[in-house]
Amino acid sequence: MEAYKGLTKKTTILFPSPLHEHLIRVARQRGVSLGQLVRDACELQYGVVTEEDRLRAARAIGQLSLPVGSPEDLKRESVPAPEDLLP
């Protein structure tokens, strides 16, 4: 029962039979329970992101050497002038 030590909430989810059968097969292939498969998928899709995680990601993006122009250049490139849209 050590694997379930941190689990404190229970949720019942109803799946259509074909999806349930597919998830059972995937769980078996990965060597995990259906519950663990669903927890992993939820964590990947909707996982809790801390402020520290966000700051770390922002710093990593800031360290990239990307070809980005000035804000004025970006506006000019992304929003066409009215005369460019009219015949």
N, C-alpha and C positions, 0 to 999 in steps of 0.2 A: 503493500500500500504506500510505500515511500514515494512512488511516482505521482501520487495524487495529493501529496501533502499541501501544496499551495492552492489547490482548488477549493473554492468556498461557495460558489454559486452554481445552481443547477438550472438548465433551460431545456425545455422539450421542443424539438423541431420536427415537424412532419415533412417528409420528402415524398414525392411521387415514387412509385415502385421502381421504375427504370433508373432514376437518379440514385436512389438508395442502393440498388444492386451495383451500379457503376462505382459509387463511392466505397462500397465494401471491397470491391475488386482492387481499387487503387490503394486502399489502406493495407490490404494483404500484400500487394506487390511491394509496398514501402516498409512493411514490417511494423506497422503502427496500428493502433485502434482507430475505429471510426471517429471516436471523440477527439483523439489527438489530431487526426487528419483535418477535422473541422476547426479545431482550435488553431492549428497552424495556418490554415487558409484565412481565418478571420484575422489573425495577427498580421499576416502579410498584407491583406487588403485594408484593414481598418485599425491596425496596431496603434497603440498609444505612443505618441511622439512627445518627448519632453522638450522643454525650452532649450536645454543643453544640446539635445540632438539637433534642433533647428539651427542653433548658433554654430554648431560644428559644421553642418551642411553649408550654411551661408559662408563661413570662412573658407571652406574647401572650394566653393564656387568662385569666391573672390580671388583665390590664388591661381585660377585657371588663366591661361593666356589666350583670351578670346578676341577676335577681331570686331570690337564694338566701337562705334563712332560716338560722337557727342550726342546729348539728348536732342539737340536741334536737328542733327543729321538723321537720327532715328525717326523723329516726327515727320520730317520731309520725305523719307523713304516709305513710311508706312501709311501716310494719309495723303492721297493725291490732292493736288490743288483743284479747285472747282473748274478752272479752265481746261484741265486735263481730262475732265469727265464730260464736258459739253462739246458737241460737234462744232 
